[in-house]
């Protein structure tokens, strides 16, 4: 299914309206990248998967924090 809001447009709106995005970029992403790299180098797939899911969940939280909110997930995505 085609997204109703393009990634480029959505990012611009999120940058302009979501305080969560600024916090995420400044505080969360740098630490998560270090954790991800360490898990990858250790070949710890379970940790890589957990970090990827946490990041995906937070991305979608940022979309909801955007005004107007952006909904990229559909019922099938949420069911997974």
N, CA and C atoms as a LAMMPS dump frame, in Angstrom:
ITEM: TIMESTEP
0
ITEM: NUMBER OF ATOMS
240
ITEM: BOX BOUNDS ff ff ff
-5.0000000000000000e+02 5.0000000000000000e+02
-5.0000000000000000e+02 5.0000000000000000e+02
-5.0000000000000000e+02 5.0000000000000000e+02
ITEM: ATOMS id mol type element x y z
1 1 1 N 0.836 -1.185 0
2 1 2 C 0 0 0
3 1 3 C 0.881 1.249 0
4 2 1 N 0.442 2.233 -0.739
5 2 2 C 1.184 3.495 -0.826
6 2 3 C 0.983 4.304 0.44
7 3 1 N 2.08 4.889 0.928
8 3 2 C 1.999 5.733 2.121
9 3 3 C 1.245 7.017 1.781
10 4 1 N 0.453 7.491 2.745
11 4 2 C -0.273 8.74 2.526
12 4 3 C 0.628 9.952 2.736
13 5 1 N 1.719 9.782 3.503
14 5 2 C 2.688 10.854 3.743
15 5 3 C 4.062 10.323 3.348
16 6 1 N 4.737 11.001 2.424
17 6 2 C 6.069 10.54 1.998
18 6 3 C 7.05 10.663 3.159
19 7 1 N 8.108 9.873 3.121
20 7 2 C 9.127 9.921 4.175
21 7 3 C 9.763 11.3 4.26
22 8 1 N 10.04 11.918 3.12
23 8 2 C 10.67 13.242 3.106
24 8 3 C 9.753 14.286 3.728
25 9 1 N 8.5 14.284 3.33
26 9 2 C 7.533 15.228 3.879
27 9 3 C 7.318 14.979 5.369
28 10 1 N 7.183 13.72 5.741
29 10 2 C 6.978 13.364 7.142
30 10 3 C 8.142 13.787 8.014
31 11 1 N 9.36 13.603 7.534
32 11 2 C 10.531 14.008 8.314
33 11 3 C 10.543 15.514 8.525
34 12 1 N 10.218 16.259 7.493
35 12 2 C 10.18 17.713 7.62
36 12 3 C 9.156 18.16 8.657
37 13 1 N 7.996 17.528 8.632
38 13 2 C 6.956 17.866 9.601
39 13 3 C 7.384 17.46 11.006
40 14 1 N 8.011 16.293 11.137
41 14 2 C 8.478 15.828 12.45
42 14 3 C 9.546 16.758 13.009
43 15 1 N 10.483 17.166 12.176
44 15 2 C 11.539 18.09 12.628
45 15 3 C 10.913 19.384 13.143
46 16 1 N 9.882 19.844 12.472
47 16 2 C 9.259 21.112 12.835
48 16 3 C 8.344 21.019 14.056
49 17 1 N 7.799 19.822 14.346
50 17 2 C 6.747 19.767 15.369
51 17 3 C 6.956 18.769 16.502
52 18 1 N 7.932 17.87 16.404
53 18 2 C 8.069 16.807 17.401
54 18 3 C 9.255 17.018 18.331
55 19 1 N 9.012 17.403 19.594
56 19 2 C 10.11 17.496 20.554
57 19 3 C 10.762 16.13 20.81
58 20 1 N 9.981 15.067 20.644
59 20 2 C 10.527 13.719 20.838
60 20 3 C 11.623 13.422 19.819
61 21 1 N 11.463 13.901 18.603
62 21 2 C 12.479 13.653 17.578
63 21 3 C 13.806 14.29 17.966
64 22 1 N 13.785 15.513 18.455
65 22 2 C 15.026 16.183 18.859
66 22 3 C 15.694 15.437 20.016
67 23 1 N 14.91 15.003 20.982
68 23 2 C 15.46 14.234 22.11
69 23 3 C 16.058 12.926 21.618
70 24 1 N 15.329 12.262 20.745
71 24 2 C 15.78 10.973 20.201
72 24 3 C 17.119 11.132 19.475
73 25 1 N 17.219 12.158 18.647
74 25 2 C 18.448 12.382 17.88
75 25 3 C 19.625 12.719 18.785
76 26 1 N 19.369 13.497 19.819
77 26 2 C 20.457 13.953 20.699
78 26 3 C 20.856 12.914 21.735
79 27 1 N 19.909 12.175 22.266
80 27 2 C 20.187 11.311 23.42
81 27 3 C 20.065 9.82 23.146
82 28 1 N 19.068 9.43 22.397
83 28 2 C 18.775 8.004 22.264
84 28 3 C 19.601 7.339 21.165
85 29 1 N 19.62 7.936 19.99
86 29 2 C 20.265 7.307 18.837
87 29 3 C 21.76 7.071 19.042
88 30 1 N 22.529 8.031 19.545
89 30 2 C 23.966 7.755 19.717
90 30 3 C 24.24 6.541 20.612
91 31 1 N 23.556 6.442 21.721
92 31 2 C 23.758 5.295 22.617
93 31 3 C 23.275 4.006 21.97
94 32 1 N 22.139 4.075 21.292
95 32 2 C 21.609 2.868 20.655
96 32 3 C 22.545 2.387 19.553
97 33 1 N 23.155 3.295 18.816
98 33 2 C 24.093 2.886 17.765
99 33 3 C 25.309 2.177 18.358
100 34 1 N 25.798 2.664 19.492
101 34 2 C 26.911 1.982 20.16
102 34 3 C 26.501 0.578 20.594
103 35 1 N 25.309 0.46 21.15
104 35 2 C 24.811 -0.853 21.563
105 35 3 C 24.646 -1.773 20.356
106 36 1 N 24.121 -1.225 19.272
107 36 2 C 23.895 -2.018 18.063
108 36 3 C 25.227 -2.508 17.484
109 37 1 N 26.198 -1.62 17.426
110 37 2 C 27.503 -2.017 16.891
111 37 3 C 28.141 -3.101 17.758
112 38 1 N 28.073 -2.952 19.062
113 38 2 C 28.649 -3.958 19.961
114 38 3 C 27.95 -5.308 19.784
115 39 1 N 26.638 -5.289 19.686
116 39 2 C 25.89 -6.537 19.498
117 39 3 C 26.218 -7.171 18.15
118 40 1 N 26.328 -6.36 17.122
119 40 2 C 26.672 -6.867 15.784
120 40 3 C 28.055 -7.516 15.8
121 41 1 N 29.023 -6.816 16.371
122 41 2 C 30.386 -7.351 16.412
123 41 3 C 30.464 -8.621 17.252
124 42 1 N 29.602 -8.74 18.249
125 42 2 C 29.563 -9.944 19.087
126 42 3 C 28.702 -11.045 18.465
127 43 1 N 28.121 -10.731 17.316
128 43 2 C 27.222 -11.664 16.622
129 43 3 C 26.051 -12.087 17.511
130 44 1 N 25.566 -11.109 18.276
131 44 2 C 24.464 -11.324 19.205
132 44 3 C 23.162 -10.904 18.527
133 45 1 N 22.613 -11.82 17.736
134 45 2 C 21.427 -11.486 16.947
135 45 3 C 20.243 -11.128 17.827
136 46 1 N 20.085 -11.774 18.942
137 46 2 C 18.958 -11.491 19.829
138 46 3 C 18.961 -10.023 20.271
139 47 1 N 20.136 -9.515 20.633
140 47 2 C 20.234 -8.114 21.039
141 47 3 C 20.026 -7.182 19.857
142 48 1 N 20.579 -7.515 18.702
143 48 2 C 20.361 -6.706 17.499
144 48 3 C 18.86 -6.615 17.205
145 49 1 N 18.173 -7.749 17.279
146 49 2 C 16.732 -7.77 17.002
147 49 3 C 15.968 -6.933 18.023
148 50 1 N 16.311 -7.052 19.291
149 50 2 C 15.635 -6.277 20.334
150 50 3 C 15.849 -4.778 20.141
151 51 1 N 17.079 -4.397 19.83
152 51 2 C 17.384 -2.982 19.602
153 51 3 C 16.655 -2.456 18.371
154 52 1 N 16.601 -3.27 17.318
155 52 2 C 15.903 -2.853 16.093
156 52 3 C 14.409 -2.645 16.367
157 53 1 N 13.803 -3.532 17.129
158 53 2 C 12.386 -3.383 17.451
159 53 3 C 12.148 -2.163 18.337
160 54 1 N 13.025 -1.94 19.308
161 54 2 C 12.888 -0.763 20.168
162 54 3 C 13 0.513 19.338
163 55 1 N 13.926 0.513 18.384
164 55 2 C 14.097 1.692 17.539
165 55 3 C 12.881 1.904 16.646
166 56 1 N 12.36 0.832 16.096
167 56 2 C 11.156 0.929 15.262
168 56 3 C 9.98 1.464 16.077
169 57 1 N 9.808 0.95 17.279
170 57 2 C 8.707 1.424 18.129
171 57 3 C 8.859 2.908 18.433
172 58 1 N 10.095 3.336 18.707
173 58 2 C 10.294 4.744 19.029
174 58 3 C 10.111 5.63 17.791
175 59 1 N 10.5 5.124 16.629
176 59 2 C 10.248 5.857 15.384
177 59 3 C 8.745 6.122 15.232
178 60 1 N 7.949 5.088 15.457
179 60 2 C 6.503 5.253 15.312
180 60 3 C 5.935 6.166 16.399
181 61 1 N 6.539 6.155 17.581
182 61 2 C 6.124 7.1 18.627
183 61 3 C 6.412 8.532 18.179
184 62 1 N 7.538 8.727 17.521
185 62 2 C 7.871 10.049 16.99
186 62 3 C 6.847 10.477 15.934
187 63 1 N 6.446 9.532 15.113
188 63 2 C 5.412 9.84 14.109
189 63 3 C 4.118 10.283 14.787
190 64 1 N 3.761 9.632 15.884
191 64 2 C 2.544 10.01 16.604
192 64 3 C 2.702 11.35 17.308
193 65 1 N 3.939 11.686 17.699
194 65 2 C 4.22 12.956 18.368
195 65 3 C 4.227 14.124 17.379
196 66 1 N 4.361 13.823 16.116
197 66 2 C 4.345 14.83 15.05
198 66 3 C 2.938 15.404 14.919
199 67 1 N 2.853 16.694 14.548
200 67 2 C 1.532 17.291 14.323
201 67 3 C 1.414 17.819 12.904
202 68 1 N 0.401 17.368 12.166
203 68 2 C -0.532 16.318 12.547
204 68 3 C 0.179 14.962 12.584
205 69 1 N -0.328 14.032 13.401
206 69 2 C 0.342 12.747 13.543
207 69 3 C 0.413 11.997 12.21
208 70 1 N 1.443 11.195 12.098
209 70 2 C 1.663 10.384 10.891
210 70 3 C 1.474 8.924 11.281
211 71 1 N 0.742 8.189 10.46
212 71 2 C 0.489 6.772 10.717
213 71 3 C 1.052 5.944 9.562
214 72 1 N 2.219 5.342 9.774
215 72 2 C 2.798 4.48 8.742
216 72 3 C 2.402 3.02 8.95
217 73 1 N 2.147 2.639 10.197
218 73 2 C 1.779 1.243 10.454
219 73 3 C 0.322 1.015 10.085
220 74 1 N 0.051 -0.181 9.567
221 74 2 C -1.326 -0.565 9.284
222 74 3 C -1.694 -1.749 10.195
223 75 1 N -2.877 -2.279 10.055
224 75 2 C -3.321 -3.366 10.928
225 75 3 C -2.415 -4.59 10.824
226 76 1 N -1.94 -4.893 9.628
227 76 2 C -1.05 -6.035 9.444
228 76 3 C 0.271 -5.811 10.182
229 77 1 N 0.848 -4.611 10.06
230 77 2 C 2.097 -4.288 10.752
231 77 3 C 1.942 -4.416 12.255
232 78 1 N 0.843 -3.882 12.77
233 78 2 C 0.615 -3.93 14.216
234 78 3 C 0.419 -5.356 14.698
235 79 1 N -0.143 -6.211 13.887
236 79 2 C -0.384 -7.601 14.281
237 79 3 C 0.913 -8.398 14.397
238 80 1 N 1.937 -7.98 13.672
239 80 2 C 3.229 -8.681 13.727
240 80 3 C 3.873 -8.342 15.035
